[in-house]
């Protein structure tokens, strides 16, 4: 069994394999597939509780994954400031695999499109992949 | 201690199905077997040094972390891992994640590649629906 504790390295190797096989098109198709087929619980949380649902979702996932981050929940905005991403740390700092430079892009294809589709204005900024720093900002339009 | 986020089993399952559907069975095999040279290289090296004791320690650690129900048995030249409840299958079923058609094949392929690189052989008999399997490992013939 591939353990969930080994998954991030396998995930990065899968990205590299897909890129080598089919370029960015196949890689992005995979990320879009993950978004559409595997993030149903995030979609449910957001549809039920809006920004608070996002906070609940990432409190659970980031709580289990570890790392260092802050989450800010306002009436009209939700922000994750990732100071040290646990996944990026494994990919870029552990030495277990050859670092995969595009690793952090998967978050760009997973989260903002889903949140935008639900009516929010989401932006994701990779600040520094190697040190695992990024920011997700989600704004709630007045209409919601 | 590593962080245990079991939803990753579902993401892996989706990834295995995606590779199979978009690249074919041979590619899926190539991807999984290649992990012995990357992700599992430390385990391969440990098995070359310590033999099946290294693999036994690996499985004990993995299933302790994941909370799986297993039995380990064997002597110096052979090892049997009996998985009574696979934590990956159990978690995916509990959370209604789609389970790849040939999910359990990944154990056969990854085990085979790791063992092949370390001078051992491996076999597995599984019941994917039940989430049970028996994995066997032994010294390869000279």
Interface residues (C-beta under 8 A of the other chain):
Chain A: X1 X2 X3 X4 X5 X6 X7 X8 X9 X10 X11 X13 X14 X17 X18 X21 X22 X26 X29 X30 X33 X34 X37 X38 X61 X64 X65 X66 X86 X96 X97 X98
Chain B: X2 X3 X4 X5 X6 X7 X8 X9 X10 X11 X12 X14 X15 X18 X19 X22 X23 X27 X31 X34 X35 X38 X39 X42 X62 X65 X66 X68 X83 X86 X87 X88 X97 X98 X106 X107 X110
